[in-house]
Amino acid sequence: MLSITSALLGIALIWPPTASNVSSAPAWETLPAEQPLSVAMEAGYVDHDGVRIWYGTAGKGDPVVLLHGGMESSLSWGNQVPALIKTHHRVILIDSRGHGRSTLGPYPLSYEKMQSDVVAVMDTLHLKKAAFVGWSDGAIISLIMAMKNPERVNRVYAFGANMNTDAVVSGAFTSPILSEVATRLAKDYARISPTPDEFGSLHKALETMQKKEPNYTTKELAAIKVSKIAIADGDHEEFITRAHTAYLAATIPGAKLIILPNVSHFAPWQDSTTFNNSVIRFLDN
């Protein structure tokens, strides 16, 4: 997720949190138990550009594609999928290349390669257009979809996005919550990946990518044609400067700035009710 990937593995080894740390902490410093993807999914794979991409679909109604963060997988959306289905949305989950059930392939990772994988999945599902909800790296990919393939995008809810490499908060990676995140993501990867022992390889590939990406100019962001975009974040975001979030909302034409209270970069886990309500209001308005 963002450049936190370089910090996740190291912190996990040196700062194991205790139950008392978690229970006494404010919401934005906690990591509630992961909710399983309890909804039955129709799943499949798409072979594209040297990789095998996993996708799953569930529900009926207006289609919405959920794109997870770096080192995560579709398992991260367990709190969101039932709420979206209940409000009459068809949910499409995609494991980004190298993540979850998808393979890494022989090429260097890039955000635009992952964006092209999304288009390939949409083509396979004969999905001409959809709304997008992206979290962290998934938010970046969602905004690239709006930039590169606006004809495929109804609207975008981008939570915790950075579109430049200089948007990272200095010293952010001392956050204690990262140790818990690292443990969770490593276990999820080992459980579902076709290469369960290669979590370190994914980390290395992401770190290499995130040293130079994303880097989009003001001119490129201002040229985005999708008219319904929310730039969202938590009021205790650890990793991205508030100035950058505000810059995105001010630069992308018509974008709406949404700041969720009492949560951090991990709002979909920390306060799923507030996060879900914000997403659904945006999607259905």
C-alpha positions as CSV (number, residue, x, y, z in Angstrom):
1,M,0.0,0.0,0.0
2,L,1.7,3.1,-1.2
3,S,5.4,3.1,-0.1
4,I,4.5,1.4,3.2
5,T,5.6,-1.8,1.6
6,S,9.3,-1.2,2.4
7,A,8.4,-0.6,6.1
8,L,5.9,-3.5,6.5
9,L,8.3,-6.4,6.7
10,G,10.9,-4.8,8.9
11,I,8.5,-3.3,11.5
12,A,6.7,-6.6,11.8
13,L,9.9,-8.2,13.1
14,I,10.7,-5.6,15.7
15,W,7.5,-4.3,17.1
16,P,4.9,-7.0,18.0
17,P,1.8,-5.3,19.5
18,T,0.1,-6.6,22.6
19,A,-3.6,-6.8,23.2
20,S,-3.4,-3.9,25.7
21,N,-1.8,-1.7,23.0
22,V,-4.7,-2.4,20.7
23,S,-7.6,-2.1,23.1
24,S,-6.5,1.2,24.6
25,A,-5.7,2.9,21.3
26,P,-7.9,5.3,19.5
27,A,-9.7,3.9,16.4
28,W,-7.1,5.3,13.9
29,E,-4.4,3.3,15.6
30,T,-6.3,0.0,15.7
31,L,-6.7,-2.9,13.3
32,P,-10.0,-4.7,13.8
33,A,-10.2,-8.4,13.0
34,E,-10.4,-9.1,9.3
35,Q,-13.9,-10.0,8.1
36,P,-13.9,-13.0,5.7
37,L,-15.3,-12.7,2.2
38,S,-18.4,-14.6,3.2
39,V,-20.4,-14.0,0.0
40,A,-20.3,-16.7,-2.7
41,M,-18.3,-15.4,-5.7
42,E,-18.3,-16.4,-9.3
43,A,-14.6,-16.6,-9.9
44,G,-12.3,-16.9,-12.9
45,Y,-8.9,-16.0,-14.4
46,V,-7.8,-13.8,-17.3
47,D,-4.4,-14.5,-19.0
48,H,-3.0,-11.1,-19.9
49,D,0.4,-9.7,-20.7
50,G,2.4,-12.5,-19.1
51,V,0.3,-13.0,-16.0
52,R,-2.8,-14.8,-14.8
53,I,-5.3,-12.4,-13.1
54,W,-7.9,-13.6,-10.7
55,Y,-11.4,-12.0,-10.5
56,G,-14.6,-12.7,-8.7
57,T,-18.1,-11.3,-9.0
58,A,-21.2,-11.2,-6.8
59,G,-24.5,-9.5,-6.6
60,K,-26.8,-7.8,-9.1
61,G,-27.2,-4.2,-10.1
62,D,-24.9,-1.3,-11.1
63,P,-21.3,-2.7,-11.4
64,V,-18.6,-1.5,-9.1
65,V,-14.9,-2.7,-9.3
66,L,-13.0,-2.9,-6.0
67,L,-9.2,-2.5,-6.2
68,H,-7.2,-3.3,-3.2
69,G,-3.9,-1.8,-1.8
70,G,-0.3,-2.9,-2.2
71,M,0.5,-6.3,-0.8
72,E,-3.2,-6.8,-0.1
73,S,-5.7,-8.8,-2.1
74,S,-9.5,-9.0,-2.6
75,L,-9.7,-10.5,0.9
76,S,-9.3,-7.0,2.2
77,W,-12.8,-6.1,1.1
78,G,-14.7,-8.4,3.4
79,N,-16.3,-5.5,5.2
80,Q,-17.5,-3.8,2.0
81,V,-18.8,-6.5,-0.3
82,P,-22.0,-7.4,1.7
83,A,-22.9,-3.7,2.1
84,L,-22.6,-3.1,-1.7
85,I,-24.5,-6.2,-2.6
86,K,-27.3,-5.2,-0.1
87,T,-27.6,-1.8,-1.9
88,H,-28.0,-3.4,-5.3
89,H,-24.5,-3.4,-6.8
90,R,-22.8,-6.0,-8.8
91,V,-19.3,-6.2,-7.2
92,I,-16.2,-7.1,-9.2
93,L,-13.1,-8.0,-7.2
94,I,-9.7,-8.2,-8.9
95,D,-6.4,-9.4,-7.4
96,S,-3.7,-7.1,-8.9
97,R,-0.8,-8.8,-10.7
98,G,1.4,-10.5,-8.1
99,H,-1.1,-10.1,-5.4
100,G,-3.5,-12.7,-3.9
101,R,-4.4,-15.4,-6.4
102,S,-2.8,-13.5,-9.4
103,T,0.7,-14.2,-10.7
104,L,3.5,-11.8,-10.7
105,G,4.9,-12.6,-14.2
106,P,8.3,-11.8,-15.8
107,Y,7.9,-8.1,-16.2
108,P,8.6,-5.2,-13.7
109,L,5.5,-4.1,-11.9
110,S,3.9,-0.8,-12.9
111,Y,0.7,0.9,-12.1
112,E,-0.2,1.2,-15.8
113,K,0.3,-2.6,-16.3
114,M,-2.1,-3.2,-13.4
115,Q,-4.5,-0.7,-14.9
116,S,-4.3,-2.6,-18.2
117,D,-5.1,-5.9,-16.3
118,V,-8.3,-4.2,-15.1
119,V,-9.3,-3.4,-18.6
120,A,-8.6,-7.1,-19.6
121,V,-10.9,-8.3,-16.8
122,M,-13.6,-5.9,-17.9
123,D,-13.3,-7.1,-21.5
124,T,-13.6,-10.8,-20.4
125,L,-16.7,-10.0,-18.4
126,H,-18.1,-7.9,-21.3
127,L,-18.3,-5.0,-18.9
128,K,-18.4,-1.8,-20.9
129,K,-18.4,0.6,-18.0
130,A,-18.2,0.5,-14.2
131,A,-17.8,2.5,-11.1
132,F,-14.5,2.1,-9.2
133,V,-13.6,2.1,-5.5
134,G,-9.9,2.0,-4.9
135,W,-7.9,1.9,-1.7
136,S,-4.2,3.1,-1.7
137,D,-2.5,1.4,-4.7
138,G,-6.0,0.5,-5.9
139,A,-7.0,4.2,-5.7
140,I,-4.0,5.1,-7.9
141,I,-5.0,2.4,-10.4
142,S,-8.6,3.7,-10.4
143,L,-7.5,7.3,-11.1
144,I,-5.3,6.0,-13.9
145,M,-8.4,4.2,-15.3
146,A,-10.1,7.6,-15.3
147,M,-7.1,9.1,-17.0
148,K,-6.4,6.5,-19.7
149,N,-9.8,4.8,-20.2
150,P,-12.5,7.4,-19.3
151,E,-15.0,5.6,-21.5
152,R,-14.9,2.6,-19.2
153,V,-15.4,4.6,-16.0
154,N,-18.7,5.9,-14.5
155,R,-17.2,7.3,-11.3
156,V,-14.2,6.8,-9.0
157,Y,-14.0,6.8,-5.2
158,A,-10.2,7.0,-4.6
159,F,-9.3,6.5,-0.9
160,G,-5.7,7.1,0.2
161,A,-4.3,7.8,-3.2
162,N,-1.0,9.5,-4.1
163,M,-0.3,10.4,-7.7
164,N,3.3,11.6,-7.1
165,T,6.2,10.0,-5.2
166,D,6.8,13.1,-3.1
167,A,3.4,12.9,-1.4
168,V,4.6,10.7,1.4
169,V,4.6,12.0,5.0
170,S,8.2,12.2,6.4
171,G,8.8,9.6,9.2
172,A,5.4,8.0,8.6
173,F,6.6,4.4,8.8
174,T,7.1,4.3,12.6
175,S,3.3,3.8,13.0
176,P,2.9,0.8,15.3
177,I,-0.2,-0.4,13.4
178,L,2.2,-1.5,10.5
179,S,3.3,-4.5,12.4
180,E,-0.2,-5.9,12.6
181,V,-0.8,-5.0,8.9
182,A,2.3,-6.9,7.9
183,T,1.4,-10.0,9.8
184,R,-2.2,-10.0,8.3
185,L,-1.0,-9.5,4.7
186,A,1.7,-12.1,4.9
187,K,-0.8,-14.7,6.2
188,D,-3.4,-13.8,3.6
189,Y,-0.8,-14.1,0.9
190,A,0.5,-17.5,2.1
191,R,-3.1,-18.8,2.2
192,I,-4.3,-17.9,-1.3
193,S,-1.3,-17.2,-3.5
194,P,-0.2,-19.7,-6.2
195,T,3.4,-18.9,-4.9
196,P,2.8,-18.9,-1.1
197,D,6.5,-18.5,-0.2
198,E,7.1,-15.5,-2.5
199,F,5.7,-12.7,-0.3
200,G,9.2,-11.2,-0.2
201,S,9.4,-11.2,-4.0
202,L,6.1,-9.2,-4.2
203,H,7.5,-6.8,-1.6
204,K,10.7,-6.3,-3.6
205,A,8.7,-5.7,-6.9
206,L,6.4,-3.2,-5.2
207,E,9.3,-1.3,-3.6
208,T,11.1,-1.1,-6.9
209,M,8.0,0.3,-8.6
210,Q,7.1,2.7,-5.8
211,K,10.6,4.4,-5.9
212,K,9.7,5.9,-9.3
213,E,5.9,5.7,-9.5
214,P,3.4,7.2,-9.7
215,N,4.5,10.5,-11.2
216,Y,1.7,12.3,-13.0
217,T,1.8,16.0,-13.8
218,T,-0.7,18.6,-12.9
219,K,-1.5,18.9,-16.6
220,E,-2.3,15.2,-16.8
221,L,-4.5,15.2,-13.7
222,A,-6.3,18.3,-14.9
223,A,-7.1,16.6,-18.2
224,I,-9.1,13.8,-16.6
225,K,-12.5,13.7,-18.2
226,V,-14.5,11.6,-15.7
227,S,-16.9,14.0,-14.0
228,K,-17.7,12.1,-10.8
229,I,-14.6,11.5,-8.7
230,A,-14.2,11.5,-4.9
231,I,-10.7,12.0,-3.5
232,A,-11.1,10.5,0.0
233,D,-8.9,9.9,3.0
234,G,-8.9,9.6,6.8
235,D,-8.3,12.5,9.0
236,H,-5.5,10.6,10.6
237,E,-3.8,9.4,7.4
238,E,-0.3,8.3,8.3
239,F,1.4,8.1,4.9
240,I,0.1,10.8,2.5
241,T,0.2,14.5,3.2
242,R,-3.1,16.3,3.5
243,A,-1.7,18.9,1.1
244,H,-1.4,16.3,-1.6
245,T,-4.9,15.0,-1.1
246,A,-6.3,18.5,-1.3
247,Y,-4.1,19.1,-4.4
248,L,-5.7,16.1,-6.1
249,A,-9.2,17.2,-5.3
250,A,-8.4,20.8,-6.5
251,T,-6.6,19.7,-9.7
252,I,-8.9,16.9,-11.1
253,P,-11.9,18.7,-12.7
254,G,-15.1,18.4,-10.6
255,A,-13.5,16.1,-7.9
256,K,-15.0,16.1,-4.5
257,L,-12.8,16.0,-1.3
258,I,-14.0,13.6,1.4
259,I,-12.2,13.4,4.8
260,L,-13.5,10.6,7.0
261,P,-13.3,11.2,10.8
262,N,-11.3,9.3,13.4
263,V,-9.7,6.9,10.9
264,S,-6.3,6.4,9.1
265,H,-5.1,4.9,5.9
266,F,-6.9,1.7,7.1
267,A,-10.4,3.2,7.4
268,P,-12.1,0.3,5.5
269,W,-11.1,-1.9,8.5
270,Q,-11.2,0.6,11.3
271,D,-14.7,2.0,10.7
272,S,-16.4,0.1,8.0
273,T,-19.8,1.6,8.6
274,T,-18.7,5.2,8.0
275,F,-16.5,4.1,5.1
276,N,-19.3,2.1,3.5
277,N,-21.9,4.8,3.9
278,S,-19.5,7.3,2.3
279,V,-18.9,5.0,-0.7
280,I,-22.5,4.1,-1.2
281,R,-23.7,7.7,-1.0
282,F,-21.2,8.6,-3.6
283,L,-22.0,5.7,-5.9
284,D,-25.8,6.2,-5.7
285,N,-26.0,10.0,-5.8
